[in-house]
Amino acid sequence: MTEKAADYIVGRLCRAGRIQERDKGIYKVGFDVVLGTLVNGFVILGTGALLKDVAGALLFLVVFGSVRNR
């Protein structure tokens, strides 16, 4: 899902002349990572909201994010 969205965004940026054709792969991977991270964060926060524990979800997101980046 995020791969298709990243491909669409990079294609639009390339057609608009914002990025060069040779850099397309680098941007695609970067956008895929960023979009994947955002989707994961929204899923965690959405689950916390459904379970009425947004504070716990935020705490989990902070701890999970800090451990994952090491």
C-alpha distances in whole Angstrom, upper triangle without the diagonal:
4,5,5,7,9,10,11,13,14,16,17,19,20,21,23,25,23,22,24,22,23,21,18,17,18,16,13,13,15,12,9,12,13,9,9,12,12,10,12,15,15,14,17,19,18,19,23,23,23,25,28,27,26,28,27,23,24,27,24,21,24,26,22,21,25,25,21,23,26
4,5,5,6,8,10,10,12,14,15,16,18,20,21,22,21,20,21,20,21,19,16,14,15,13,10,10,11,8,6,8,9,6,6,10,10,8,11,14,13,14,17,18,18,20,22,23,23,26,27,27,25,27,26,22,23,25,23,20,22,24,20,19,22,23,19,20,23
4,5,5,6,9,10,10,12,14,15,16,18,20,21,20,18,19,18,18,16,13,11,13,11,8,8,10,8,5,9,11,9,9,12,13,12,14,17,17,17,20,22,22,23,26,27,27,29,31,30,28,30,29,26,26,28,26,23,25,26,23,21,24,24,21,21,24
4,5,5,6,9,10,10,12,14,15,16,18,20,19,18,19,18,19,17,14,13,15,13,9,11,13,10,9,12,13,10,11,15,15,14,16,19,18,19,22,23,23,24,27,28,28,30,32,32,30,32,31,28,28,30,28,25,27,29,26,24,27,28,24,24,28
4,5,5,6,9,10,11,12,14,15,17,18,17,17,19,18,19,17,14,14,15,12,9,11,12,8,8,11,11,8,10,13,12,12,15,17,16,17,20,21,21,23,25,26,26,29,30,30,28,30,30,26,26,28,27,23,25,27,24,23,26,27,23,23,27
4,5,5,6,8,10,11,12,14,15,16,15,14,16,15,16,14,10,10,11,8,5,8,8,5,5,9,9,8,10,13,13,13,15,17,17,19,21,22,22,25,27,27,28,31,32,31,29,31,30,27,26,28,27,23,25,27,24,22,24,25,22,21,25
4,6,5,6,9,10,10,12,14,15,15,13,14,13,14,13,9,9,11,9,6,9,11,8,8,12,13,11,13,16,16,16,19,21,21,22,25,26,26,28,30,31,31,34,35,35,32,34,34,30,30,32,30,27,29,30,27,25,28,29,25,25,28
4,6,5,6,9,10,11,12,14,14,13,15,14,16,15,11,12,14,11,9,12,13,10,11,14,14,12,15,17,17,17,20,21,21,22,25,26,25,28,30,30,31,34,35,35,32,34,34,31,30,33,31,28,30,32,29,27,30,31,27,27,30
4,5,5,6,9,10,11,12,11,11,13,13,15,13,10,12,13,9,8,11,11,8,10,13,12,11,14,16,15,16,19,20,20,22,24,25,25,27,29,29,31,33,34,34,31,33,33,29,29,31,30,26,28,30,28,25,28,29,26,25,28
4,5,5,6,9,10,11,9,8,10,10,12,10,7,9,10,7,6,10,10,8,10,13,13,12,15,17,17,18,21,22,22,24,27,27,28,30,32,32,34,36,37,36,33,35,35,32,31,33,31,28,29,31,29,26,28,29,26,25,28
4,5,5,6,9,10,10,9,10,9,12,11,8,10,12,10,9,13,14,12,13,16,16,15,18,21,20,21,24,25,25,27,29,30,30,32,34,35,36,38,39,39,36,38,38,34,34,36,35,31,32,35,32,29,32,33,30,29,32
4,5,5,6,9,9,9,11,11,15,13,11,13,15,12,11,15,15,13,15,18,17,16,19,21,20,21,24,25,25,27,29,30,30,32,34,34,35,38,39,39,36,38,38,34,33,36,35,31,33,35,33,30,32,34,31,30,33
4,6,5,6,5,6,9,10,13,11,9,12,13,10,11,14,13,12,14,17,16,16,19,21,20,21,24,25,25,27,30,30,30,33,35,35,36,39,39,39,36,37,38,34,33,35,34,31,32,34,32,29,31,33,30,28,31
4,5,5,6,5,6,6,10,9,7,11,12,10,11,14,15,13,16,19,18,18,21,23,23,24,27,28,28,30,32,33,33,36,38,38,39,42,42,42,39,40,41,37,36,38,37,33,34,36,34,31,33,35,31,30,33
4,5,8,8,9,9,13,13,11,14,16,14,14,18,18,16,19,22,21,21,24,26,25,26,29,30,30,32,34,35,35,37,39,39,40,43,44,43,40,42,43,39,38,41,39,36,37,39,37,34,36,38,34,33,36
4,6,8,10,11,15,14,13,16,17,14,15,19,18,17,20,22,21,21,24,26,25,26,29,30,29,32,34,34,34,37,39,39,40,43,43,43,40,41,42,39,37,40,39,35,36,39,37,34,36,38,35,33,36
4,6,7,9,12,12,11,15,16,14,15,19,18,17,20,22,22,22,25,26,26,28,30,31,31,33,36,36,36,39,41,41,42,45,45,45,41,43,43,40,38,41,40,36,37,39,37,34,36,38,35,33,35
4,7,10,12,11,11,14,14,11,14,17,15,15,18,20,19,19,23,24,23,25,28,28,28,31,33,33,34,37,38,38,40,42,43,42,38,40,40,37,35,37,37,33,33,36,34,31,32,34,31,29,32
4,7,8,7,7,11,10,9,11,14,13,13,16,18,17,19,21,23,23,25,27,28,28,31,33,33,34,36,38,38,40,42,43,42,39,40,40,37,35,37,36,32,33,35,33,30,31,33,30,28,30
4,5,6,7,10,11,10,12,15,15,15,18,20,20,21,23,25,25,27,29,30,31,33,35,36,37,39,41,41,43,45,46,45,42,43,43,39,38,40,39,35,35,37,35,32,33,35,31,29,32
4,5,5,8,10,10,11,14,15,15,17,20,20,21,23,25,26,27,29,31,31,33,35,36,37,39,41,41,43,45,46,45,42,44,43,40,39,41,39,36,36,38,35,32,34,35,32,30,32
4,6,7,9,10,11,13,15,16,17,19,20,22,23,25,26,28,29,31,32,34,35,37,38,40,41,42,44,46,47,45,43,44,43,40,39,40,39,35,36,37,34,32,33,34,30,28,30
4,6,6,7,9,10,11,12,14,16,17,18,20,22,23,24,26,28,29,30,32,33,34,36,38,39,40,42,43,42,39,40,40,36,35,37,35,32,32,33,31,28,29,30,27,25,27
4,6,5,6,9,10,11,12,14,15,16,18,20,21,22,24,26,27,28,30,31,32,34,36,37,38,40,41,40,37,39,38,35,34,36,34,31,31,33,30,27,29,30,27,25,27
4,5,5,6,9,10,11,13,14,15,16,18,20,21,23,24,26,27,29,30,31,33,35,36,37,39,40,39,36,38,37,33,33,34,32,29,30,31,28,25,27,28,24,23,25
4,5,5,6,9,10,11,13,14,16,17,19,20,21,23,25,26,27,29,30,32,33,35,36,38,39,37,35,36,35,32,31,32,30,27,27,28,26,23,24,25,22,20,22
4,5,5,6,8,10,10,12,14,15,16,18,20,21,22,24,26,27,28,30,31,32,34,36,37,36,33,34,34,30,29,31,29,25,26,28,25,22,24,25,22,20,23
4,5,5,6,9,10,10,12,14,15,16,18,20,21,22,24,26,26,28,30,31,32,34,36,34,32,33,33,29,28,30,28,25,26,27,25,22,24,25,21,20,23
4,6,5,6,9,10,10,12,14,15,16,18,20,21,23,24,25,27,29,30,31,33,34,33,30,31,31,27,27,28,26,23,24,25,22,19,21,22,18,17,20
4,5,5,6,9,10,11,12,14,16,17,19,20,21,23,24,26,27,29,30,32,33,31,28,29,29,26,24,26,24,21,21,23,20,17,19,20,17,15,18
4,5,5,6,8,10,10,12,14,15,16,18,20,21,22,24,26,26,28,30,31,30,27,28,28,24,23,25,24,20,21,23,21,18,20,21,18,17,20
4,6,5,6,9,10,10,12,14,15,16,18,20,21,22,24,25,27,28,30,29,26,28,27,23,23,25,23,19,21,22,19,17,20,20,17,16,20
4,6,5,6,9,10,11,12,14,15,17,18,20,21,23,24,26,27,28,27,24,25,24,21,20,22,20,16,18,19,16,13,16,17,13,13,16
4,5,5,6,9,10,11,12,14,16,17,18,20,21,22,24,26,27,25,22,23,23,20,18,20,19,15,16,18,16,13,16,17,14,13,17
4,5,5,6,9,10,11,12,14,15,16,18,20,21,22,24,25,24,21,23,23,19,19,21,19,16,17,20,17,15,18,19,16,16,20
4,5,5,6,9,10,11,12,14,15,16,18,20,21,23,24,23,20,22,21,18,17,19,17,14,16,18,14,13,16,17,13,14,18
4,5,5,6,9,10,11,12,14,15,17,18,20,21,22,21,18,19,18,15,14,16,14,11,13,14,11,9,13,14,11,11,15
4,5,5,6,9,10,11,12,14,15,16,18,20,21,19,16,18,18,14,14,16,15,11,13,16,13,11,15,17,14,15,18
4,5,5,6,9,10,10,12,14,15,16,18,19,19,16,18,18,14,14,17,15,12,15,17,14,13,17,18,15,17,20
4,5,5,6,9,10,11,12,14,15,17,18,17,15,16,15,12,12,14,12,9,12,14,11,10,14,15,12,14,18
4,5,5,6,8,10,11,12,14,15,16,15,12,13,13,9,9,12,10,7,10,12,10,9,13,14,13,14,18
4,5,5,6,8,10,10,12,14,15,14,11,14,14,10,11,14,12,10,13,15,14,13,17,18,16,18,21
4,6,5,6,8,10,10,12,14,13,12,14,13,10,11,14,12,10,14,15,13,14,17,18,16,19,22
4,5,5,6,9,10,11,12,11,9,11,10,6,8,10,8,7,11,12,10,11,15,16,15,17,20
4,5,5,6,9,10,10,9,6,9,9,6,7,10,9,8,11,13,13,13,16,18,17,19,22
4,5,5,6,9,10,10,8,12,12,9,10,14,13,12,15,17,16,16,20,21,20,22,25
4,5,5,6,8,8,8,11,10,8,11,13,11,11,15,16,15,16,20,20,19,22,25
4,5,5,6,5,5,8,7,5,8,10,10,10,13,15,14,16,19,19,19,22,24
4,5,5,6,5,9,10,8,10,13,13,13,16,18,17,19,21,23,23,25,27
4,5,8,9,12,12,10,13,16,15,15,19,20,19,21,24,25,24,27,29
4,5,8,11,10,9,13,14,14,15,18,19,18,21,23,24,24,26,29
4,6,9,9,9,12,14,14,15,18,19,19,21,23,24,25,27,30
4,5,5,6,9,10,11,12,14,16,16,18,20,21,22,24,26
4,5,5,6,9,10,10,12,14,15,16,18,20,20,22,25
4,5,5,6,9,10,11,12,14,15,17,18,20,21,23
4,5,5,6,8,10,11,12,14,15,16,18,20,22
4,5,5,6,9,10,10,12,14,15,16,18,20
4,5,5,6,9,10,10,12,14,15,16,19
4,5,5,6,8,10,11,12,14,16,17
4,6,5,6,8,10,10,12,14,16
4,6,5,6,8,10,10,12,15
4,6,5,6,9,10,11,13
4,5,5,6,8,10,11
4,6,5,6,9,10
4,6,5,6,9
4,6,5,7
4,6,6
4,6
4
